[in-house]
């Protein structure tokens, strides 16, 4: 029997996730939204691409939760996206109510699933989903770091005119303006970028990475990025469903790792069939450590607004 992946929210991010995952062919996909007809129409449209893309995955769209029962993974994208001039944190109060209700329904119908949170502000929404679900921390994961690192990798590959496949990078911290790209650990074919690019160029790329989401919001004017976020979600789903145990940067609930207690923050993790199977700790320089702690404090402020900590 194929695995089952439910996607909450059939908007830009949710529908793009559904398409990418269904095309893998290893899981059936259920798309859920509150707008009548929207998930049904998109699911039917994607289903009819199956013969062309050689995928037998079944796609279903629904406005209720019954069809989501016994999902292996639930991806939460429901909520409102940013508009120009808004930070991710400005979405807190609106999306908080949505994530609370959605998580309760996910747990009711799929008590053993792994939850991937995409809705912003990401770290705060992941913490809310952990709190509401009462799942163990390995089964609630935030999608942030893969998106931030894929932006970093793209810009580095463009600058050096090399294949994106050979560029690796690490970004730590919250998914917001305080995120912490670590240039010291970025490599091209195993060569540190600090040996290939002058500091001012690296600085420019780091800045563009940090503001990467905002750059797209200001271009789109209505809504925020969704192609790269969906690609990042699909990579996480691959690693879990296929038990690949990839080391990927994700938002994870820290219980003392990196000196941070009781907070979702972006760190490298091992993703496998059990969700987060290991949190990878890196020894940081004092400057990197200070930047990570500052980023964690920004997340903690949101948690306090939500009265979760
Ligand atoms: N249950 C299910 N779906 C919901 C609910 C709910 N309670 N509330 C809202 N939705 C749906 C909306 O009807 C809409 O179709 O969530 C969808 C969100 O889609 P978009 O508005 O297109 O937003 P999108 O670009 O997909 O972003 C969603 O992901 O990256 C983050 O910041 C982004 O928080 C935002 C989220």
py3Dmol code that shows the C-alpha trace and the ligand (Angstrom):
import py3Dmol

protein = """\
ATOM      1  CA  UNK A   1       0.000   0.000   0.000  1.00  0.00           C
ATOM      2  CA  UNK A   2       1.244   3.464  -0.865  1.00  0.00           C
ATOM      3  CA  UNK A   3       2.028   5.923   1.920  1.00  0.00           C
ATOM      4  CA  UNK A   4      -0.345   8.827   2.529  1.00  0.00           C
ATOM      5  CA  UNK A   5       0.558  12.493   2.723  1.00  0.00           C
ATOM      6  CA  UNK A   6      -2.036  15.102   3.677  1.00  0.00           C
ATOM      7  CA  UNK A   7      -1.502  18.741   2.818  1.00  0.00           C
ATOM      8  CA  UNK A   8      -3.454  21.330   4.779  1.00  0.00           C
ATOM      9  CA  UNK A   9      -4.056  24.412   2.656  1.00  0.00           C
ATOM     10  CA  UNK A  10      -4.560  24.178  -1.116  1.00  0.00           C
ATOM     11  CA  UNK A  11      -3.147  27.620  -1.871  1.00  0.00           C
ATOM     12  CA  UNK A  12       0.118  28.390  -3.603  1.00  0.00           C
ATOM     13  CA  UNK A  13       2.433  26.491  -1.263  1.00  0.00           C
ATOM     14  CA  UNK A  14       0.037  23.615  -0.561  1.00  0.00           C
ATOM     15  CA  UNK A  15      -0.860  22.954  -4.189  1.00  0.00           C
ATOM     16  CA  UNK A  16       2.785  23.146  -5.271  1.00  0.00           C
ATOM     17  CA  UNK A  17       3.706  20.653  -2.535  1.00  0.00           C
ATOM     18  CA  UNK A  18       0.905  18.331  -3.649  1.00  0.00           C
ATOM     19  CA  UNK A  19       2.111  18.431  -7.234  1.00  0.00           C
ATOM     20  CA  UNK A  20       5.752  17.743  -6.390  1.00  0.00           C
ATOM     21  CA  UNK A  21       4.921  14.923  -3.973  1.00  0.00           C
ATOM     22  CA  UNK A  22       2.301  13.274  -6.194  1.00  0.00           C
ATOM     23  CA  UNK A  23       4.784  13.243  -9.065  1.00  0.00           C
ATOM     24  CA  UNK A  24       7.150  11.168  -6.900  1.00  0.00           C
ATOM     25  CA  UNK A  25       4.532   8.385  -7.085  1.00  0.00           C
ATOM     26  CA  UNK A  26       5.349   6.839  -3.696  1.00  0.00           C
ATOM     27  CA  UNK A  27       2.420   8.347  -1.766  1.00  0.00           C
ATOM     28  CA  UNK A  28      -1.230   9.228  -2.203  1.00  0.00           C
ATOM     29  CA  UNK A  29      -1.971  12.875  -1.506  1.00  0.00           C
ATOM     30  CA  UNK A  30      -4.973  14.473   0.194  1.00  0.00           C
ATOM     31  CA  UNK A  31      -5.380  18.222  -0.225  1.00  0.00           C
ATOM     32  CA  UNK A  32      -7.513  20.042   2.386  1.00  0.00           C
ATOM     33  CA  UNK A  33      -8.820  23.612   2.341  1.00  0.00           C
ATOM     34  CA  UNK A  34     -11.731  25.582   3.757  1.00  0.00           C
ATOM     35  CA  UNK A  35     -12.629  27.019   0.336  1.00  0.00           C
ATOM     36  CA  UNK A  36     -15.247  24.797  -1.301  1.00  0.00           C
ATOM     37  CA  UNK A  37     -14.166  23.308  -4.613  1.00  0.00           C
ATOM     38  CA  UNK A  38     -10.599  24.610  -4.472  1.00  0.00           C
ATOM     39  CA  UNK A  39      -8.852  21.471  -3.174  1.00  0.00           C
ATOM     40  CA  UNK A  40     -11.178  19.214  -5.182  1.00  0.00           C
ATOM     41  CA  UNK A  41     -10.525  21.095  -8.417  1.00  0.00           C
ATOM     42  CA  UNK A  42      -6.757  21.278  -7.967  1.00  0.00           C
ATOM     43  CA  UNK A  43      -6.512  17.625  -6.927  1.00  0.00           C
ATOM     44  CA  UNK A  44      -8.550  16.496  -9.940  1.00  0.00           C
ATOM     45  CA  UNK A  45      -6.436  18.606 -12.283  1.00  0.00           C
ATOM     46  CA  UNK A  46      -3.205  17.140 -10.841  1.00  0.00           C
ATOM     47  CA  UNK A  47      -4.644  13.603 -10.898  1.00  0.00           C
ATOM     48  CA  UNK A  48      -5.230  13.972 -14.623  1.00  0.00           C
ATOM     49  CA  UNK A  49      -1.532  14.685 -15.126  1.00  0.00           C
ATOM     50  CA  UNK A  50      -0.714  11.208 -13.747  1.00  0.00           C
ATOM     51  CA  UNK A  51      -0.705   9.344 -17.082  1.00  0.00           C
ATOM     52  CA  UNK A  52       1.622  11.958 -18.580  1.00  0.00           C
ATOM     53  CA  UNK A  53       4.077  12.105 -15.682  1.00  0.00           C
ATOM     54  CA  UNK A  54       3.842   8.340 -15.021  1.00  0.00           C
ATOM     55  CA  UNK A  55       2.535   8.624 -11.483  1.00  0.00           C
ATOM     56  CA  UNK A  56      -0.148   6.320 -10.067  1.00  0.00           C
ATOM     57  CA  UNK A  57      -0.502   8.418  -6.917  1.00  0.00           C
ATOM     58  CA  UNK A  58      -4.117   9.086  -6.038  1.00  0.00           C
ATOM     59  CA  UNK A  59      -4.963  12.717  -5.344  1.00  0.00           C
ATOM     60  CA  UNK A  60      -8.063  13.736  -3.406  1.00  0.00           C
ATOM     61  CA  UNK A  61      -9.324  17.206  -2.528  1.00  0.00           C
ATOM     62  CA  UNK A  62     -11.635  17.800   0.411  1.00  0.00           C
ATOM     63  CA  UNK A  63     -13.090  20.373   2.820  1.00  0.00           C
ATOM     64  CA  UNK A  64     -13.298  17.883   5.675  1.00  0.00           C
ATOM     65  CA  UNK A  65     -10.821  15.792   7.572  1.00  0.00           C
ATOM     66  CA  UNK A  66     -12.245  12.280   7.263  1.00  0.00           C
ATOM     67  CA  UNK A  67     -10.305  11.600   4.081  1.00  0.00           C
ATOM     68  CA  UNK A  68      -7.045  12.509   5.835  1.00  0.00           C
ATOM     69  CA  UNK A  69      -7.331   9.581   8.277  1.00  0.00           C
ATOM     70  CA  UNK A  70      -4.154   7.620   8.959  1.00  0.00           C
ATOM     71  CA  UNK A  71      -1.826   9.878   7.033  1.00  0.00           C
ATOM     72  CA  UNK A  72       1.889   9.172   7.429  1.00  0.00           C
ATOM     73  CA  UNK A  73       2.778  12.846   7.038  1.00  0.00           C
ATOM     74  CA  UNK A  74       0.697  16.015   7.417  1.00  0.00           C
ATOM     75  CA  UNK A  75       2.122  19.149   5.831  1.00  0.00           C
ATOM     76  CA  UNK A  76       0.570  22.326   7.254  1.00  0.00           C
ATOM     77  CA  UNK A  77       0.539  25.261   4.834  1.00  0.00           C
ATOM     78  CA  UNK A  78      -2.842  26.726   5.772  1.00  0.00           C
ATOM     79  CA  UNK A  79      -2.812  30.379   6.730  1.00  0.00           C
ATOM     80  CA  UNK A  80      -2.270  33.771   5.171  1.00  0.00           C
ATOM     81  CA  UNK A  81       0.925  34.702   3.318  1.00  0.00           C
ATOM     82  CA  UNK A  82       2.884  37.978   3.597  1.00  0.00           C
ATOM     83  CA  UNK A  83       2.160  41.132   1.649  1.00  0.00           C
ATOM     84  CA  UNK A  84       4.817  43.708   0.711  1.00  0.00           C
ATOM     85  CA  UNK A  85       6.138  45.520   3.800  1.00  0.00           C
ATOM     86  CA  UNK A  86       5.135  42.704   6.175  1.00  0.00           C
ATOM     87  CA  UNK A  87       7.589  40.562   8.105  1.00  0.00           C
ATOM     88  CA  UNK A  88       6.819  36.894   8.728  1.00  0.00           C
ATOM     89  CA  UNK A  89       6.190  37.798  12.366  1.00  0.00           C
ATOM     90  CA  UNK A  90       3.317  40.127  11.382  1.00  0.00           C
ATOM     91  CA  UNK A  91       1.309  37.004  10.519  1.00  0.00           C
ATOM     92  CA  UNK A  92       1.451  35.636  14.062  1.00  0.00           C
ATOM     93  CA  UNK A  93      -2.016  36.302  15.443  1.00  0.00           C
ATOM     94  CA  UNK A  94      -3.974  35.417  12.307  1.00  0.00           C
ATOM     95  CA  UNK A  95      -2.107  32.209  11.580  1.00  0.00           C
ATOM     96  CA  UNK A  96      -2.025  31.145  15.226  1.00  0.00           C
ATOM     97  CA  UNK A  97      -5.781  30.487  15.287  1.00  0.00           C
ATOM     98  CA  UNK A  98      -5.639  28.618  11.970  1.00  0.00           C
ATOM     99  CA  UNK A  99      -2.730  26.379  13.012  1.00  0.00           C
ATOM    100  CA  UNK A 100      -4.346  25.536  16.347  1.00  0.00           C
ATOM    101  CA  UNK A 101      -7.553  24.275  14.693  1.00  0.00           C
ATOM    102  CA  UNK A 102      -5.773  22.495  11.873  1.00  0.00           C
ATOM    103  CA  UNK A 103      -3.371  20.716  14.238  1.00  0.00           C
ATOM    104  CA  UNK A 104      -6.234  19.488  16.428  1.00  0.00           C
ATOM    105  CA  UNK A 105      -7.841  17.896  13.380  1.00  0.00           C
ATOM    106  CA  UNK A 106      -4.574  16.409  12.148  1.00  0.00           C
ATOM    107  CA  UNK A 107      -4.068  14.718  15.512  1.00  0.00           C
ATOM    108  CA  UNK A 108      -7.670  13.497  15.719  1.00  0.00           C
ATOM    109  CA  UNK A 109      -7.473  11.699  12.364  1.00  0.00           C
ATOM    110  CA  UNK A 110      -3.771  10.816  12.138  1.00  0.00           C
ATOM    111  CA  UNK A 111      -2.450  10.355  15.675  1.00  0.00           C
ATOM    112  CA  UNK A 112       0.755   8.665  14.485  1.00  0.00           C
ATOM    113  CA  UNK A 113       1.721  11.046  11.691  1.00  0.00           C
ATOM    114  CA  UNK A 114       4.735  13.273  11.328  1.00  0.00           C
ATOM    115  CA  UNK A 115       3.820  16.967  11.048  1.00  0.00           C
ATOM    116  CA  UNK A 116       5.769  19.324   8.787  1.00  0.00           C
ATOM    117  CA  UNK A 117       4.899  22.966   9.452  1.00  0.00           C
ATOM    118  CA  UNK A 118       5.319  25.526   6.659  1.00  0.00           C
ATOM    119  CA  UNK A 119       3.016  28.365   7.774  1.00  0.00           C
ATOM    120  CA  UNK A 120       4.770  31.510   9.002  1.00  0.00           C
ATOM    121  CA  UNK A 121       6.056  32.736  11.346  1.00  0.00           C
ATOM    122  CA  UNK A 122       7.554  29.300  10.970  1.00  0.00           C
ATOM    123  CA  UNK A 123       9.326  28.578  14.237  1.00  0.00           C
ATOM    124  CA  UNK A 124       6.448  29.922  16.324  1.00  0.00           C
ATOM    125  CA  UNK A 125       3.852  27.957  14.335  1.00  0.00           C
ATOM    126  CA  UNK A 126       5.913  24.758  14.690  1.00  0.00           C
ATOM    127  CA  UNK A 127       6.071  25.315  18.443  1.00  0.00           C
ATOM    128  CA  UNK A 128       2.304  25.831  18.535  1.00  0.00           C
ATOM    129  CA  UNK A 129       1.771  22.601  16.558  1.00  0.00           C
ATOM    130  CA  UNK A 130       4.032  20.706  18.992  1.00  0.00           C
ATOM    131  CA  UNK A 131       2.140  22.154  21.947  1.00  0.00           C
ATOM    132  CA  UNK A 132      -1.334  21.436  20.554  1.00  0.00           C
ATOM    133  CA  UNK A 133      -0.492  17.963  19.199  1.00  0.00           C
ATOM    134  CA  UNK A 134       1.420  16.789  22.293  1.00  0.00           C
ATOM    135  CA  UNK A 135       3.486  14.734  19.849  1.00  0.00           C
ATOM    136  CA  UNK A 136       7.064  13.819  20.761  1.00  0.00           C
ATOM    137  CA  UNK A 137       9.475  16.361  19.351  1.00  0.00           C
ATOM    138  CA  UNK A 138      10.817  14.049  16.629  1.00  0.00           C
ATOM    139  CA  UNK A 139       7.382  14.137  14.942  1.00  0.00           C
ATOM    140  CA  UNK A 140       6.947  17.920  14.566  1.00  0.00           C
ATOM    141  CA  UNK A 141       9.356  19.583  12.143  1.00  0.00           C
ATOM    142  CA  UNK A 142       9.495  23.050  10.615  1.00  0.00           C
ATOM    143  CA  UNK A 143      10.396  23.660   6.974  1.00  0.00           C
ATOM    144  CA  UNK A 144      12.762  26.607   6.970  1.00  0.00           C
ATOM    145  CA  UNK A 145      16.436  25.800   6.689  1.00  0.00           C
ATOM    146  CA  UNK A 146      16.258  23.922   3.395  1.00  0.00           C
ATOM    147  CA  UNK A 147      14.600  26.974   1.846  1.00  0.00           C
ATOM    148  CA  UNK A 148      17.134  29.376   3.335  1.00  0.00           C
ATOM    149  CA  UNK A 149      20.083  27.191   2.306  1.00  0.00           C
ATOM    150  CA  UNK A 150      18.733  26.582  -1.181  1.00  0.00           C
ATOM    151  CA  UNK A 151      18.592  30.345  -1.659  1.00  0.00           C
ATOM    152  CA  UNK A 152      22.166  30.665  -0.317  1.00  0.00           C
ATOM    153  CA  UNK A 153      23.316  27.811  -2.603  1.00  0.00           C
ATOM    154  CA  UNK A 154      21.590  29.322  -5.640  1.00  0.00           C
ATOM    155  CA  UNK A 155      23.250  32.709  -5.161  1.00  0.00           C
ATOM    156  CA  UNK A 156      26.668  31.093  -4.578  1.00  0.00           C
ATOM    157  CA  UNK A 157      26.330  28.950  -7.708  1.00  0.00           C
ATOM    158  CA  UNK A 158      25.323  32.038  -9.733  1.00  0.00           C
ATOM    159  CA  UNK A 159      28.295  34.023  -8.413  1.00  0.00           C
ATOM    160  CA  UNK A 160      30.837  31.264  -9.082  1.00  0.00           C
ATOM    161  CA  UNK A 161      29.206  30.003 -12.298  1.00  0.00           C
ATOM    162  CA  UNK A 162      29.201  26.405 -11.030  1.00  0.00           C
ATOM    163  CA  UNK A 163      26.589  23.668 -10.738  1.00  0.00           C
ATOM    164  CA  UNK A 164      24.155  24.097  -7.857  1.00  0.00           C
ATOM    165  CA  UNK A 165      24.708  20.406  -7.159  1.00  0.00           C
ATOM    166  CA  UNK A 166      28.230  21.071  -5.903  1.00  0.00           C
ATOM    167  CA  UNK A 167      27.310  23.880  -3.513  1.00  0.00           C
ATOM    168  CA  UNK A 168      26.529  23.083   0.128  1.00  0.00           C
ATOM    169  CA  UNK A 169      25.672  25.593   2.814  1.00  0.00           C
ATOM    170  CA  UNK A 170      24.482  25.783   6.395  1.00  0.00           C
ATOM    171  CA  UNK A 171      21.961  28.288   7.772  1.00  0.00           C
ATOM    172  CA  UNK A 172      21.046  28.213  11.469  1.00  0.00           C
ATOM    173  CA  UNK A 173      18.502  30.070  13.602  1.00  0.00           C
ATOM    174  CA  UNK A 174      14.943  31.283  13.200  1.00  0.00           C
ATOM    175  CA  UNK A 175      13.317  31.595   9.776  1.00  0.00           C
ATOM    176  CA  UNK A 176      13.359  35.390   9.705  1.00  0.00           C
ATOM    177  CA  UNK A 177      15.512  38.482   9.583  1.00  0.00           C
ATOM    178  CA  UNK A 178      17.799  37.111  12.316  1.00  0.00           C
ATOM    179  CA  UNK A 179      18.668  33.834  10.529  1.00  0.00           C
ATOM    180  CA  UNK A 180      22.348  32.901  10.658  1.00  0.00           C
ATOM    181  CA  UNK A 181      24.018  31.753   7.415  1.00  0.00           C
ATOM    182  CA  UNK A 182      27.431  30.241   8.245  1.00  0.00           C
ATOM    183  CA  UNK A 183      29.817  31.080   5.351  1.00  0.00           C
ATOM    184  CA  UNK A 184      32.667  29.192   7.056  1.00  0.00           C
ATOM    185  CA  UNK A 185      30.759  25.937   6.456  1.00  0.00           C
ATOM    186  CA  UNK A 186      29.666  26.629   2.860  1.00  0.00           C
ATOM    187  CA  UNK A 187      31.588  24.637   0.263  1.00  0.00           C
ATOM    188  CA  UNK A 188      31.822  24.226  -3.492  1.00  0.00           C
ATOM    189  CA  UNK A 189      32.970  20.745  -4.436  1.00  0.00           C
ATOM    190  CA  UNK A 190      34.359  20.464  -0.917  1.00  0.00           C
ATOM    191  CA  UNK A 191      36.313  23.750  -1.150  1.00  0.00           C
ATOM    192  CA  UNK A 192      35.328  26.382   1.459  1.00  0.00           C
ATOM    193  CA  UNK A 193      33.780  29.436  -0.246  1.00  0.00           C
ATOM    194  CA  UNK A 194      35.985  31.610   1.950  1.00  0.00           C
ATOM    195  CA  UNK A 195      38.865  30.449  -0.308  1.00  0.00           C
ATOM    196  CA  UNK A 196      36.980  31.273  -3.489  1.00  0.00           C
ATOM    197  CA  UNK A 197      35.218  34.575  -2.847  1.00  0.00           C
ATOM    198  CA  UNK A 198      36.262  37.844  -1.184  1.00  0.00           C
ATOM    199  CA  UNK A 199      34.563  38.691   2.141  1.00  0.00           C
ATOM    200  CA  UNK A 200      32.515  41.569   0.706  1.00  0.00           C
ATOM    201  CA  UNK A 201      30.999  39.315  -1.974  1.00  0.00           C
ATOM    202  CA  UNK A 202      30.146  36.669   0.632  1.00  0.00           C
ATOM    203  CA  UNK A 203      28.592  39.393   2.779  1.00  0.00           C
ATOM    204  CA  UNK A 204      26.428  40.558  -0.135  1.00  0.00           C
ATOM    205  CA  UNK A 205      25.241  36.986  -0.791  1.00  0.00           C
ATOM    206  CA  UNK A 206      24.516  36.416   2.897  1.00  0.00           C
ATOM    207  CA  UNK A 207      22.411  39.607   2.969  1.00  0.00           C
ATOM    208  CA  UNK A 208      20.480  38.575  -0.133  1.00  0.00           C
ATOM    209  CA  UNK A 209      19.870  35.144   1.413  1.00  0.00           C
ATOM    210  CA  UNK A 210      18.498  36.660   4.617  1.00  0.00           C
ATOM    211  CA  UNK A 211      16.177  38.920   2.624  1.00  0.00           C
ATOM    212  CA  UNK A 212      15.444  36.222   0.008  1.00  0.00           C
ATOM    213  CA  UNK A 213      11.781  35.767   0.924  1.00  0.00           C
ATOM    214  CA  UNK A 214      11.152  39.516   1.101  1.00  0.00           C
ATOM    215  CA  UNK A 215      12.693  40.016  -2.348  1.00  0.00           C
ATOM    216  CA  UNK A 216      10.080  37.665  -3.803  1.00  0.00           C
ATOM    217  CA  UNK A 217       7.202  39.201  -1.810  1.00  0.00           C
ATOM    218  CA  UNK A 218       8.052  42.648  -3.171  1.00  0.00           C
ATOM    219  CA  UNK A 219       8.166  41.311  -6.736  1.00  0.00           C
ATOM    220  CA  UNK A 220       4.933  39.305  -6.503  1.00  0.00           C
ATOM    221  CA  UNK A 221       3.092  42.055  -4.581  1.00  0.00           C
ATOM    222  CA  UNK A 222       0.286  39.630  -3.719  1.00  0.00           C
ATOM    223  CA  UNK A 223       1.555  36.611  -1.806  1.00  0.00           C
ATOM    224  CA  UNK A 224       4.906  35.075  -1.039  1.00  0.00           C
ATOM    225  CA  UNK A 225       7.275  32.443  -2.440  1.00  0.00           C
ATOM    226  CA  UNK A 226       5.986  28.965  -3.158  1.00  0.00           C
ATOM    227  CA  UNK A 227       8.022  27.090  -5.768  1.00  0.00           C
ATOM    228  CA  UNK A 228      11.206  26.802  -3.684  1.00  0.00           C
ATOM    229  CA  UNK A 229       9.280  26.264  -0.410  1.00  0.00           C
ATOM    230  CA  UNK A 230       7.387  23.370  -2.035  1.00  0.00           C
ATOM    231  CA  UNK A 231      10.619  21.872  -3.370  1.00  0.00           C
ATOM    232  CA  UNK A 232      12.037  22.040   0.157  1.00  0.00           C
ATOM    233  CA  UNK A 233       8.980  20.300   1.630  1.00  0.00           C
ATOM    234  CA  UNK A 234       9.222  17.548  -0.992  1.00  0.00           C
ATOM    235  CA  UNK A 235      12.858  16.938  -0.038  1.00  0.00           C
ATOM    236  CA  UNK A 236      11.825  16.502   3.606  1.00  0.00           C
ATOM    237  CA  UNK A 237       8.986  14.141   2.625  1.00  0.00           C
ATOM    238  CA  UNK A 238      11.427  12.110   0.476  1.00  0.00           C
ATOM    239  CA  UNK A 239      13.813  11.691   3.371  1.00  0.00           C
ATOM    240  CA  UNK A 240      11.041  10.580   5.749  1.00  0.00           C
ATOM    241  CA  UNK A 241       9.017   8.303   3.446  1.00  0.00           C
ATOM    242  CA  UNK A 242      12.100   6.682   1.900  1.00  0.00           C
ATOM    243  CA  UNK A 243      13.918   6.638   5.272  1.00  0.00           C
ATOM    244  CA  UNK A 244      16.906   8.249   3.584  1.00  0.00           C
ATOM    245  CA  UNK A 245      18.300   9.740   6.811  1.00  0.00           C
ATOM    246  CA  UNK A 246      19.475  12.859   5.007  1.00  0.00           C
ATOM    247  CA  UNK A 247      21.139  15.605   6.990  1.00  0.00           C
ATOM    248  CA  UNK A 248      19.001  18.651   6.289  1.00  0.00           C
ATOM    249  CA  UNK A 249      18.554  21.993   8.021  1.00  0.00           C
ATOM    250  CA  UNK A 250      15.099  22.111   9.620  1.00  0.00           C
ATOM    251  CA  UNK A 251      13.382  23.834  12.528  1.00  0.00           C
ATOM    252  CA  UNK A 252      13.577  21.460  15.495  1.00  0.00           C
ATOM    253  CA  UNK A 253      12.504  21.750  19.133  1.00  0.00           C
ATOM    254  CA  UNK A 254      15.711  22.108  21.102  1.00  0.00           C
ATOM    255  CA  UNK A 255      16.052  20.784  24.626  1.00  0.00           C
ATOM    256  CA  UNK A 256      19.507  22.024  25.522  1.00  0.00           C
ATOM    257  CA  UNK A 257      21.223  21.509  22.152  1.00  0.00           C
ATOM    258  CA  UNK A 258      23.234  24.589  21.168  1.00  0.00           C
ATOM    259  CA  UNK A 259      22.573  25.867  24.717  1.00  0.00           C
ATOM    260  CA  UNK A 260      18.921  26.565  23.773  1.00  0.00           C
ATOM    261  CA  UNK A 261      16.076  25.165  25.861  1.00  0.00           C
ATOM    262  CA  UNK A 262      12.428  24.700  24.911  1.00  0.00           C
ATOM    263  CA  UNK A 263      12.381  26.458  21.557  1.00  0.00           C
ATOM    264  CA  UNK A 264      12.088  25.711  17.831  1.00  0.00           C
ATOM    265  CA  UNK A 265      15.187  26.907  15.995  1.00  0.00           C
ATOM    266  CA  UNK A 266      16.745  25.935  12.675  1.00  0.00           C
ATOM    267  CA  UNK A 267      19.567  23.376  13.002  1.00  0.00           C
ATOM    268  CA  UNK A 268      20.889  20.459  10.907  1.00  0.00           C
ATOM    269  CA  UNK A 269      18.955  17.267  11.642  1.00  0.00           C
ATOM    270  CA  UNK A 270      18.885  13.670  10.445  1.00  0.00           C
ATOM    271  CA  UNK A 271      15.493  13.047   8.803  1.00  0.00           C
ATOM    272  CA  UNK A 272      14.249   9.474   8.505  1.00  0.00           C
ATOM    273  CA  UNK A 273      11.185   7.282   8.969  1.00  0.00           C
ATOM    274  CA  UNK A 274      10.900   8.369  12.599  1.00  0.00           C
ATOM    275  CA  UNK A 275      11.063  12.063  11.703  1.00  0.00           C
ATOM    276  CA  UNK A 276      13.935  13.866  13.380  1.00  0.00           C
ATOM    277  CA  UNK A 277      16.237  10.990  14.306  1.00  0.00           C
ATOM    278  CA  UNK A 278      19.150  13.127  15.452  1.00  0.00           C
ATOM    279  CA  UNK A 279      19.966  16.782  16.002  1.00  0.00           C
ATOM    280  CA  UNK A 280      23.463  17.502  14.692  1.00  0.00           C
ATOM    281  CA  UNK A 281      25.468  19.874  16.853  1.00  0.00           C
ATOM    282  CA  UNK A 282      28.208  22.020  15.325  1.00  0.00           C
ATOM    283  CA  UNK A 283      30.850  23.807  17.397  1.00  0.00           C
ATOM    284  CA  UNK A 284      30.254  27.495  16.666  1.00  0.00           C
ATOM    285  CA  UNK A 285      32.593  30.490  16.865  1.00  0.00           C
ATOM    286  CA  UNK A 286      31.679  33.034  19.575  1.00  0.00           C
ATOM    287  CA  UNK A 287      30.234  35.378  16.890  1.00  0.00           C
ATOM    288  CA  UNK A 288      28.118  32.610  15.335  1.00  0.00           C
ATOM    289  CA  UNK A 289      26.941  31.499  18.755  1.00  0.00           C
ATOM    290  CA  UNK A 290      25.936  35.068  19.683  1.00  0.00           C
ATOM    291  CA  UNK A 291      24.025  35.451  16.401  1.00  0.00           C
ATOM    292  CA  UNK A 292      22.219  32.134  16.982  1.00  0.00           C
ATOM    293  CA  UNK A 293      21.247  33.131  20.526  1.00  0.00           C
ATOM    294  CA  UNK A 294      19.958  36.476  19.231  1.00  0.00           C
ATOM    295  CA  UNK A 295      17.903  34.674  16.609  1.00  0.00           C
ATOM    296  CA  UNK A 296      16.535  32.289  19.250  1.00  0.00           C
ATOM    297  CA  UNK A 297      15.498  35.260  21.391  1.00  0.00           C
ATOM    298  CA  UNK A 298      13.502  36.657  18.458  1.00  0.00           C
ATOM    299  CA  UNK A 299      11.625  33.341  18.287  1.00  0.00           C
ATOM    300  CA  UNK A 300      11.115  33.331  22.063  1.00  0.00           C
ATOM    301  CA  UNK A 301       9.436  36.748  21.897  1.00  0.00           C
ATOM    302  CA  UNK A 302       6.782  35.313  19.574  1.00  0.00           C
ATOM    303  CA  UNK A 303       6.311  32.298  21.828  1.00  0.00           C
ATOM    304  CA  UNK A 304       5.683  34.660  24.725  1.00  0.00           C
ATOM    305  CA  UNK A 305       3.115  36.643  22.697  1.00  0.00           C
ATOM    306  CA  UNK A 306       1.319  33.327  22.096  1.00  0.00           C
ATOM    307  CA  UNK A 307       1.636  32.612  25.842  1.00  0.00           C
ATOM    308  CA  UNK A 308       3.319  29.269  25.179  1.00  0.00           C
ATOM    309  CA  UNK A 309       6.444  29.947  27.196  1.00  0.00           C
TER     310      UNK A 309
END
"""
ligand_1 = """\
36
LIG
N -7.902 24.925 7.007
C -7.445 24.643 5.779
N -7.011 25.590 4.922
C -7.046 26.857 5.337
C -7.498 27.232 6.620
C -7.936 26.192 7.474
N -8.375 26.454 8.699
N -7.374 28.576 6.729
C -6.880 29.032 5.571
N -6.688 28.012 4.721
C -6.199 28.016 3.344
C -6.676 29.205 2.535
O -8.036 29.043 2.117
C -5.711 29.195 1.356
O -6.203 28.457 0.254
O -4.781 28.139 3.287
C -4.466 28.502 1.947
C -3.235 29.390 1.946
O -2.875 29.598 0.643
P -2.285 30.977 0.091
O -3.146 32.110 0.548
O -2.035 30.799 -1.373
O -0.899 31.137 0.881
P 0.489 30.399 0.528
O 1.282 31.249 -0.370
O 0.206 29.002 0.152
O 1.200 30.455 1.954
C 0.732 29.675 3.043
O 2.930 29.231 3.875
O 5.028 30.016 3.310
C 3.954 30.154 4.178
O 3.999 32.508 4.769
C 3.295 31.518 4.059
O 2.006 31.330 6.053
C 1.945 31.249 4.641
C 1.665 29.801 4.226
"""
view = py3Dmol.view(width=600, height=400)
view.addModel(protein, "pdb")
view.setStyle({"model": 0}, {"cartoon": {"style": "trace"}})
view.addModel(ligand_1, "xyz")
view.setStyle({"model": 1}, {"stick": {}})
view.zoomTo()
view.show()
